[in-house]
């Protein structure tokens, strides 16, 4: 019996690209990200509420563009889990050894941001893309307010439940996407 782990994730983008994603098993909406996040790949939220937040921000910035929320069932068999401190320590060691090799060479960047580090690791080690088809991280969204159900203080230094940490996934390989579905605008349920 197979115990393959998978999860339903949400993505928001312009209608044209979302429709193309839904119609083609080979198409992904790739972000060229090279900054603070997870490098190149297709980004997903782990819940509909966060995707709606993203849709609201996109609509606010481009009111003439129609945006859709789509959902995908994604395999977590080959996930690079950056919420795991041990994984991050191993990556830091790998990154430091790679940096030592390139120090002083043209285009050497002594302090690249996370997205660039991940892009370089994926390009430098061919097995990386096979071993890690999906990356997972927690994003800090400091403007997420506490509510009556979960109350917390972003300024206190104590362990507590918090809403401002958002789980974000970056799918690097189309093979990790097992199913693609459009979301109903009213309740987030799938539409066929």
HELIX and SHEET records of a PDB file:
HELIX    1   1 UNK A   15  UNK A   23  1                                   9    
HELIX    2   2 UNK A   48  UNK A   61  1                                  14    
HELIX    3   3 UNK A   85  UNK A  102  1                                  18    
HELIX    4   4 UNK A  114  UNK A  124  1                                  11    
HELIX    5   5 UNK A  126  UNK A  131  1                                   6    
HELIX    6   6 UNK A  174  UNK A  176  5                                   3    
SHEET    1   A 4 UNK A   6  UNK A  14  0                                        
SHEET    2   A 4 UNK A  67  UNK A  75 -1                                        
SHEET    3   A 4 UNK A 177  UNK A 183 -1                                        
SHEET    4   A 4 UNK A 190  UNK A 191 -1                                        
SHEET    1   B 4 UNK A  42  UNK A  45  0                                        
SHEET    2   B 4 UNK A 165  UNK A 171 -1                                        
SHEET    3   B 4 UNK A 134  UNK A 140 -1                                        
SHEET    4   B 4 UNK A  79  UNK A  81  1                                        
END                                                                             
